[in-house]
């Protein structure tokens, strides 16, 4: 299977040329094949947030190459990176980051707005996505009327809006209790198994990481371990059974 | 994200903070309303005043003689007799003669329709039996009536036959009639007129309506009112022993530009006075007066509007201030939008559109408010002027240009004062913005 993400020799330095110059990533090589559910774990300060910003094209590495879905991203201008971000990557944040004065439906529509999807199609697709995360009955609710788990489900639906190549989840269960956290993880497994989504999960929780197919461990900017995870209930490399319409 | 999406996003965020949006708009509302109200009052006054002056005859050119500037200040009727022993008024040689009028008419046959001629006989009183009234006697030709908008209610005005025959007939005011004759028909009645230099008996042939001029003083007591009594020109000239004029009025053709024609007349008659040491000819036309008054009014309106526009500037700064606050508050939202694929340009456009929408709505409310205020202002001015006995009323005229200008200007303010905050938002680093608490 082709690699959807290929990172080679990624180095990230801050305060370049100053006395307090800091190297956060020390030349990482990571390849993620299409359809893989991979986790990146590490203590705080290990560089995993920086790595996620680079994968999400919110930040550029100081050195190295990054190809996403066959596109060499680092040579692209910012405007193109914004578009690629909207189309190829779906973000799920620890703190949900829904926009407060818009209802769930409008929040899910947001990425499509920037992808120039016509209004009617936006509404239909948002409704469909909210059904997948079982939030269809809350489509017209404002974020402050939703519980943490419900907000995160809306956020996942939003991440799926433009049918991205990769879902990038940064501590998605970090702000949730274990029961709702479980629910959210189940949705990720569902997206992975039923729709064949490539998911990169960033976490410091080893138990959650264990559910994924592969675990990459970061420490002080270096990859210190790559091993296979147990997978979802032991079912590794489950083949996608249904294409996302 | 297209323009329509931007607008709907702007409305969504304004709805989320209605009170703040309204307060932000308030500066724009007040500024626009002030400008529109002032311009409405200004253009209403301008229109009415020029209408009124037009009705007084824009094609009339008044020609008069005045003392030359002798270095003691501008000479004029008010300066006459300022020093003892100095000549009292113009002598017979200084007056405008009939020959000059004839020559002028031959020079400009198409431009000059008629001359309105008058000779001042002096003021005094009339008596008939035990009744009396104050008058000033004016000898006039028949054109004088048209040139001065004299409204004859009974009988007729003095005519050329009266003048040629030096007839002792008179046209008097309705006020004089009501105080001397009451309800009686005055036509054919005789009255005795007495001035400092003249006593005579006149037969009344006509009555004119005294119209309180909008520009002249008006008095309330009928008995004390001095009104004009018109007698034939020839009669007056005989009484005064003169056949010249201190002033006369040219009724020029409507196609003539009165302002330039009055200059031609001044130079044409000026040659008769080139050797005169004391007097020169001056002209005055209602058209140039209308132009002066209109341009003065529009300048005043413009100046006050400019002051009102300062309120608009303050409003614009208010918009910028709130946009900056709003962007700081929504830093995280901006980060999220960027993560979801928004380009810097789209973020900038979003906030500029939001500022423009605030200013546009404020502008519309301001225009409506300004028109209402302007109408009230016009009503107040009308009620004040009618309280003084004048019957002038200004129609409200709202300037369409002012409305278009105000709408455009308010949106330009949104663009101008919205650009800096919007650009600040666009340049935010998405990573920092997402971390912002």
Interface residues (C-beta under 8 A of the other chain):
Chain A: X53 X56 X58 X59 X78 X79 X82 X83 X85 X86 X87 X91 X93 X97 X99 X100 X101 X102 X106 X110 X111 X113 X114 X115 X116 X119 X158 X162
Chain B: X1 X2 X5 X12 X13 X15 X16 X332 X333 X335 X336 X337 X338 X339 X340 X341 X342 X343 X344 X345 X346 X430 X431 X434
